[in-house]
Amino acid sequence: MIRKLQADRANKTVALEMSENDLSNIIESIDKMVDRQQRILLENLPSDDQLRVKLDSYKALKEDLRKIWETLV
């Protein structure tokens, strides 16, 4: 559960404070989203550019969250 939320509307940024367990759950969810998106791409060859962009954004988010996780551990 999110303990603290700060939103800066001018800069369109959000700062969250959450438990390590919550972050782990979010990372697992992103992993599943990446796997699902990869399956969709493979099932729909030739793939749509929009699907590839979506997969790339999921992978980037996954990597950013992994970096955050590594700073905790």
Distance bins in CASP14 RR format, pairs under 12 A and 6 or more apart:
PFRMAT RR
TARGET T0000
AUTHOR 0000-0000-0000
RMODE 2
METHOD distances of the structure
MODEL  1
1 16 0 0 0 0 0 1 0 0 0 0 0
1 17 0 0 0 0 0 1 0 0 0 0 0
1 18 1 0 0 1 0 0 0 0 0 0 0
1 19 1 0 0 1 0 0 0 0 0 0 0
1 21 0 0 0 0 1 0 0 0 0 0 0
1 22 1 0 0 1 0 0 0 0 0 0 0
1 23 0 0 0 0 0 1 0 0 0 0 0
1 25 0 0 0 0 0 1 0 0 0 0 0
1 26 0 0 0 0 0 1 0 0 0 0 0
2 14 0 0 0 0 0 1 0 0 0 0 0
2 15 0 0 0 0 0 1 0 0 0 0 0
2 16 1 0 1 0 0 0 0 0 0 0 0
2 17 1 0 0 1 0 0 0 0 0 0 0
2 18 1 0 1 0 0 0 0 0 0 0 0
2 19 0 0 0 0 1 0 0 0 0 0 0
2 22 1 0 0 1 0 0 0 0 0 0 0
2 23 0 0 0 0 0 1 0 0 0 0 0
2 26 0 0 0 0 0 1 0 0 0 0 0
3 15 0 0 0 0 0 1 0 0 0 0 0
3 16 0 0 0 0 1 0 0 0 0 0 0
3 17 1 0 1 0 0 0 0 0 0 0 0
3 18 1 0 0 1 0 0 0 0 0 0 0
3 19 1 0 0 1 0 0 0 0 0 0 0
3 20 0 0 0 0 0 1 0 0 0 0 0
3 22 0 0 0 0 1 0 0 0 0 0 0
3 23 0 0 0 0 0 1 0 0 0 0 0
4 14 0 0 0 0 0 1 0 0 0 0 0
4 15 1 0 0 1 0 0 0 0 0 0 0
4 16 1 0 0 1 0 0 0 0 0 0 0
4 17 1 1 0 0 0 0 0 0 0 0 0
4 18 0 0 0 0 1 0 0 0 0 0 0
4 19 0 0 0 0 0 1 0 0 0 0 0
5 13 0 0 0 0 0 1 0 0 0 0 0
5 14 1 0 0 1 0 0 0 0 0 0 0
5 15 1 0 0 1 0 0 0 0 0 0 0
5 16 1 0 1 0 0 0 0 0 0 0 0
5 17 1 0 0 1 0 0 0 0 0 0 0
5 18 0 0 0 0 1 0 0 0 0 0 0
6 13 0 0 0 0 1 0 0 0 0 0 0
6 14 1 0 0 1 0 0 0 0 0 0 0
6 15 1 0 1 0 0 0 0 0 0 0 0
6 16 0 0 0 0 1 0 0 0 0 0 0
6 17 0 0 0 0 1 0 0 0 0 0 0
7 13 1 0 0 1 0 0 0 0 0 0 0
7 14 1 0 1 0 0 0 0 0 0 0 0
7 15 1 0 0 1 0 0 0 0 0 0 0
7 16 0 0 0 0 1 0 0 0 0 0 0
8 14 1 0 0 1 0 0 0 0 0 0 0
8 15 1 0 0 1 0 0 0 0 0 0 0
16 22 0 0 0 0 1 0 0 0 0 0 0
16 23 0 0 0 0 1 0 0 0 0 0 0
16 26 0 0 0 0 1 0 0 0 0 0 0
16 65 0 0 0 0 0 1 0 0 0 0 0
16 68 0 0 0 0 0 1 0 0 0 0 0
17 23 0 0 0 0 0 1 0 0 0 0 0
18 24 0 0 0 0 0 1 0 0 0 0 0
18 25 0 0 0 0 1 0 0 0 0 0 0
18 26 0 0 0 0 1 0 0 0 0 0 0
18 27 0 0 0 0 0 1 0 0 0 0 0
18 65 0 0 0 0 0 1 0 0 0 0 0
18 68 0 0 0 0 0 1 0 0 0 0 0
18 69 0 0 0 0 0 1 0 0 0 0 0
18 72 0 0 0 0 0 1 0 0 0 0 0
19 25 0 0 0 0 1 0 0 0 0 0 0
19 26 0 0 0 0 0 1 0 0 0 0 0
19 72 0 0 0 0 0 1 0 0 0 0 0
20 26 0 0 0 0 0 1 0 0 0 0 0
20 27 0 0 0 0 0 1 0 0 0 0 0
20 68 0 0 0 0 0 1 0 0 0 0 0
20 69 0 0 0 0 1 0 0 0 0 0 0
20 71 0 0 0 0 0 1 0 0 0 0 0
20 72 1 0 1 0 0 0 0 0 0 0 0
20 73 0 0 0 0 1 0 0 0 0 0 0
21 27 0 0 0 0 0 1 0 0 0 0 0
21 28 0 0 0 0 0 1 0 0 0 0 0
21 69 0 0 0 0 0 1 0 0 0 0 0
21 72 0 0 0 0 0 1 0 0 0 0 0
22 28 0 0 0 0 0 1 0 0 0 0 0
22 29 0 0 0 0 0 1 0 0 0 0 0
22 65 0 0 0 0 0 1 0 0 0 0 0
22 68 0 0 0 0 0 1 0 0 0 0 0
22 69 0 0 0 0 0 1 0 0 0 0 0
22 72 0 0 0 0 0 1 0 0 0 0 0
23 29 0 0 0 0 0 1 0 0 0 0 0
23 30 0 0 0 0 0 1 0 0 0 0 0
23 64 0 0 0 0 0 1 0 0 0 0 0
23 65 1 0 0 1 0 0 0 0 0 0 0
23 66 0 0 0 0 0 1 0 0 0 0 0
23 67 0 0 0 0 0 1 0 0 0 0 0
23 68 1 0 0 1 0 0 0 0 0 0 0
23 69 1 0 0 1 0 0 0 0 0 0 0
23 70 0 0 0 0 0 1 0 0 0 0 0
23 71 0 0 0 0 0 1 0 0 0 0 0
23 72 1 0 0 1 0 0 0 0 0 0 0
23 73 0 0 0 0 0 1 0 0 0 0 0
24 30 0 0 0 0 0 1 0 0 0 0 0
24 31 0 0 0 0 0 1 0 0 0 0 0
24 65 0 0 0 0 1 0 0 0 0 0 0
24 66 0 0 0 0 0 1 0 0 0 0 0
24 68 0 0 0 0 0 1 0 0 0 0 0
24 69 1 0 0 1 0 0 0 0 0 0 0
24 72 0 0 0 0 1 0 0 0 0 0 0
24 73 0 0 0 0 0 1 0 0 0 0 0
25 31 0 0 0 0 0 1 0 0 0 0 0
25 32 0 0 0 0 0 1 0 0 0 0 0
25 65 0 0 0 0 0 1 0 0 0 0 0
25 69 0 0 0 0 0 1 0 0 0 0 0
26 32 0 0 0 0 0 1 0 0 0 0 0
26 33 0 0 0 0 0 1 0 0 0 0 0
26 61 0 0 0 0 1 0 0 0 0 0 0
26 62 0 0 0 0 1 0 0 0 0 0 0
26 64 0 0 0 0 0 1 0 0 0 0 0
26 65 1 0 0 1 0 0 0 0 0 0 0
26 66 0 0 0 0 0 1 0 0 0 0 0
26 68 0 0 0 0 1 0 0 0 0 0 0
26 69 0 0 0 0 1 0 0 0 0 0 0
27 33 0 0 0 0 0 1 0 0 0 0 0
27 34 0 0 0 0 0 1 0 0 0 0 0
27 58 0 0 0 0 0 1 0 0 0 0 0
27 61 0 0 0 0 1 0 0 0 0 0 0
27 62 1 0 0 1 0 0 0 0 0 0 0
27 63 0 0 0 0 0 1 0 0 0 0 0
27 64 0 0 0 0 0 1 0 0 0 0 0
27 65 1 0 1 0 0 0 0 0 0 0 0
27 66 1 0 0 1 0 0 0 0 0 0 0
27 67 0 0 0 0 0 1 0 0 0 0 0
27 68 0 0 0 0 1 0 0 0 0 0 0
27 69 1 0 0 1 0 0 0 0 0 0 0
27 70 0 0 0 0 0 1 0 0 0 0 0
27 72 0 0 0 0 0 1 0 0 0 0 0
27 73 0 0 0 0 0 1 0 0 0 0 0
28 34 0 0 0 0 0 1 0 0 0 0 0
28 35 0 0 0 0 0 1 0 0 0 0 0
28 62 0 0 0 0 0 1 0 0 0 0 0
28 65 0 0 0 0 0 1 0 0 0 0 0
28 66 0 0 0 0 0 1 0 0 0 0 0
28 69 0 0 0 0 0 1 0 0 0 0 0
29 35 0 0 0 0 0 1 0 0 0 0 0
29 36 0 0 0 0 0 1 0 0 0 0 0
29 58 0 0 0 0 0 1 0 0 0 0 0
29 61 0 0 0 0 0 1 0 0 0 0 0
29 62 0 0 0 0 1 0 0 0 0 0 0
29 65 0 0 0 0 1 0 0 0 0 0 0
30 36 0 0 0 0 0 1 0 0 0 0 0
30 37 0 0 0 0 0 1 0 0 0 0 0
30 55 0 0 0 0 0 1 0 0 0 0 0
30 57 0 0 0 0 0 1 0 0 0 0 0
30 58 1 0 0 1 0 0 0 0 0 0 0
30 59 0 0 0 0 1 0 0 0 0 0 0
30 60 0 0 0 0 0 1 0 0 0 0 0
30 61 1 0 1 0 0 0 0 0 0 0 0
30 62 1 0 1 0 0 0 0 0 0 0 0
30 63 0 0 0 0 1 0 0 0 0 0 0
30 64 0 0 0 0 1 0 0 0 0 0 0
30 65 1 0 0 1 0 0 0 0 0 0 0
30 66 0 0 0 0 1 0 0 0 0 0 0
30 68 0 0 0 0 0 1 0 0 0 0 0
30 69 0 0 0 0 0 1 0 0 0 0 0
31 37 0 0 0 0 0 1 0 0 0 0 0
31 38 0 0 0 0 0 1 0 0 0 0 0
31 58 0 0 0 0 1 0 0 0 0 0 0
31 59 0 0 0 0 0 1 0 0 0 0 0
31 61 0 0 0 0 0 1 0 0 0 0 0
31 62 1 0 0 1 0 0 0 0 0 0 0
31 63 0 0 0 0 0 1 0 0 0 0 0
31 65 0 0 0 0 1 0 0 0 0 0 0
31 66 0 0 0 0 1 0 0 0 0 0 0
31 69 0 0 0 0 0 1 0 0 0 0 0
32 38 0 0 0 0 0 1 0 0 0 0 0
32 39 0 0 0 0 0 1 0 0 0 0 0
32 58 0 0 0 0 1 0 0 0 0 0 0
32 62 0 0 0 0 0 1 0 0 0 0 0
33 39 0 0 0 0 0 1 0 0 0 0 0
33 40 0 0 0 0 0 1 0 0 0 0 0
33 54 0 0 0 0 1 0 0 0 0 0 0
33 55 0 0 0 0 1 0 0 0 0 0 0
33 57 0 0 0 0 0 1 0 0 0 0 0
33 58 1 0 1 0 0 0 0 0 0 0 0
33 59 0 0 0 0 1 0 0 0 0 0 0
33 61 0 0 0 0 1 0 0 0 0 0 0
33 62 0 0 0 0 1 0 0 0 0 0 0
33 65 0 0 0 0 0 1 0 0 0 0 0
34 40 0 0 0 0 0 1 0 0 0 0 0
34 41 0 0 0 0 0 1 0 0 0 0 0
34 54 0 0 0 0 0 1 0 0 0 0 0
34 55 1 0 0 1 0 0 0 0 0 0 0
34 56 0 0 0 0 0 1 0 0 0 0 0
34 57 0 0 0 0 0 1 0 0 0 0 0
34 58 1 0 1 0 0 0 0 0 0 0 0
34 59 1 0 1 0 0 0 0 0 0 0 0
34 60 0 0 0 0 0 1 0 0 0 0 0
34 61 0 0 0 0 1 0 0 0 0 0 0
34 62 1 0 1 0 0 0 0 0 0 0 0
34 63 0 0 0 0 0 1 0 0 0 0 0
34 65 0 0 0 0 0 1 0 0 0 0 0
34 66 0 0 0 0 0 1 0 0 0 0 0
35 41 0 0 0 0 0 1 0 0 0 0 0
35 42 0 0 0 0 0 1 0 0 0 0 0
35 55 0 0 0 0 0 1 0 0 0 0 0
35 58 0 0 0 0 1 0 0 0 0 0 0
35 59 0 0 0 0 0 1 0 0 0 0 0
35 62 0 0 0 0 0 1 0 0 0 0 0
36 42 0 0 0 0 0 1 0 0 0 0 0
36 43 0 0 0 0 0 1 0 0 0 0 0
36 51 0 0 0 0 0 1 0 0 0 0 0
36 54 0 0 0 0 0 1 0 0 0 0 0
36 55 0 0 0 0 1 0 0 0 0 0 0
36 58 0 0 0 0 1 0 0 0 0 0 0
37 43 0 0 0 0 0 1 0 0 0 0 0
37 44 0 0 0 0 0 1 0 0 0 0 0
37 47 0 0 0 0 0 1 0 0 0 0 0
37 48 0 0 0 0 0 1 0 0 0 0 0
37 50 0 0 0 0 0 1 0 0 0 0 0
37 51 1 0 0 1 0 0 0 0 0 0 0
37 52 0 0 0 0 1 0 0 0 0 0 0
37 53 0 0 0 0 0 1 0 0 0 0 0
37 54 1 0 0 1 0 0 0 0 0 0 0
37 55 1 0 1 0 0 0 0 0 0 0 0
37 56 0 0 0 0 1 0 0 0 0 0 0
37 57 0 0 0 0 1 0 0 0 0 0 0
37 58 1 0 1 0 0 0 0 0 0 0 0
37 59 0 0 0 0 1 0 0 0 0 0 0
37 61 0 0 0 0 0 1 0 0 0 0 0
37 62 0 0 0 0 0 1 0 0 0 0 0
38 44 0 0 0 0 0 1 0 0 0 0 0
38 45 0 0 0 0 0 1 0 0 0 0 0
38 47 0 0 0 0 0 1 0 0 0 0 0
38 51 0 0 0 0 1 0 0 0 0 0 0
38 52 0 0 0 0 0 1 0 0 0 0 0
38 54 0 0 0 0 0 1 0 0 0 0 0
38 55 1 0 0 1 0 0 0 0 0 0 0
38 56 0 0 0 0 0 1 0 0 0 0 0
38 58 0 0 0 0 1 0 0 0 0 0 0
38 59 0 0 0 0 1 0 0 0 0 0 0
38 62 0 0 0 0 0 1 0 0 0 0 0
39 45 0 0 0 0 0 1 0 0 0 0 0
39 47 0 0 0 0 0 1 0 0 0 0 0
39 51 0 0 0 0 0 1 0 0 0 0 0
39 55 0 0 0 0 0 1 0 0 0 0 0
40 47 0 0 0 0 1 0 0 0 0 0 0
40 48 0 0 0 0 1 0 0 0 0 0 0
40 50 0 0 0 0 0 1 0 0 0 0 0
40 51 1 0 0 1 0 0 0 0 0 0 0
40 52 0 0 0 0 0 1 0 0 0 0 0
40 54 0 0 0 0 1 0 0 0 0 0 0
40 55 0 0 0 0 1 0 0 0 0 0 0
40 58 0 0 0 0 0 1 0 0 0 0 0
41 47 1 0 1 0 0 0 0 0 0 0 0
41 48 0 0 0 0 1 0 0 0 0 0 0
41 49 0 0 0 0 0 1 0 0 0 0 0
41 50 0 0 0 0 0 1 0 0 0 0 0
41 51 1 0 1 0 0 0 0 0 0 0 0
41 52 1 0 0 1 0 0 0 0 0 0 0
41 53 0 0 0 0 0 1 0 0 0 0 0
41 54 0 0 0 0 1 0 0 0 0 0 0
41 55 1 0 0 1 0 0 0 0 0 0 0
41 56 0 0 0 0 0 1 0 0 0 0 0
41 58 0 0 0 0 0 1 0 0 0 0 0
41 59 0 0 0 0 0 1 0 0 0 0 0
42 51 0 0 0 0 0 1 0 0 0 0 0
42 52 0 0 0 0 0 1 0 0 0 0 0
42 55 0 0 0 0 0 1 0 0 0 0 0
43 51 0 0 0 0 0 1 0 0 0 0 0
44 50 0 0 0 0 0 1 0 0 0 0 0
44 51 1 0 0 1 0 0 0 0 0 0 0
44 52 0 0 0 0 0 1 0 0 0 0 0
44 55 0 0 0 0 0 1 0 0 0 0 0
45 51 0 0 0 0 0 1 0 0 0 0 0
45 52 0 0 0 0 0 1 0 0 0 0 0
46 52 0 0 0 0 0 1 0 0 0 0 0
47 53 0 0 0 0 0 1 0 0 0 0 0
47 54 0 0 0 0 0 1 0 0 0 0 0
47 55 0 0 0 0 1 0 0 0 0 0 0
47 56 0 0 0 0 0 1 0 0 0 0 0
48 54 0 0 0 0 1 0 0 0 0 0 0
48 55 0 0 0 0 0 1 0 0 0 0 0
49 55 0 0 0 0 0 1 0 0 0 0 0
49 56 0 0 0 0 0 1 0 0 0 0 0
50 56 0 0 0 0 0 1 0 0 0 0 0
50 57 0 0 0 0 0 1 0 0 0 0 0
51 57 0 0 0 0 0 1 0 0 0 0 0
51 58 0 0 0 0 0 1 0 0 0 0 0
52 58 0 0 0 0 0 1 0 0 0 0 0
52 59 0 0 0 0 0 1 0 0 0 0 0
53 59 0 0 0 0 0 1 0 0 0 0 0
53 60 0 0 0 0 0 1 0 0 0 0 0
54 60 0 0 0 0 0 1 0 0 0 0 0
54 61 0 0 0 0 0 1 0 0 0 0 0
55 61 0 0 0 0 0 1 0 0 0 0 0
55 62 0 0 0 0 0 1 0 0 0 0 0
56 62 0 0 0 0 0 1 0 0 0 0 0
56 63 0 0 0 0 0 1 0 0 0 0 0
57 63 0 0 0 0 0 1 0 0 0 0 0
57 64 0 0 0 0 0 1 0 0 0 0 0
58 64 0 0 0 0 0 1 0 0 0 0 0
58 65 0 0 0 0 0 1 0 0 0 0 0
59 65 0 0 0 0 0 1 0 0 0 0 0
59 66 0 0 0 0 0 1 0 0 0 0 0
60 66 0 0 0 0 0 1 0 0 0 0 0
60 67 0 0 0 0 0 1 0 0 0 0 0
61 67 0 0 0 0 0 1 0 0 0 0 0
61 68 0 0 0 0 0 1 0 0 0 0 0
62 68 0 0 0 0 0 1 0 0 0 0 0
62 69 0 0 0 0 0 1 0 0 0 0 0
63 69 0 0 0 0 0 1 0 0 0 0 0
63 70 0 0 0 0 0 1 0 0 0 0 0
64 70 0 0 0 0 0 1 0 0 0 0 0
64 71 0 0 0 0 0 1 0 0 0 0 0
65 71 0 0 0 0 0 1 0 0 0 0 0
65 72 0 0 0 0 0 1 0 0 0 0 0
66 72 0 0 0 0 0 1 0 0 0 0 0
66 73 0 0 0 0 0 1 0 0 0 0 0
67 73 0 0 0 0 0 1 0 0 0 0 0
END
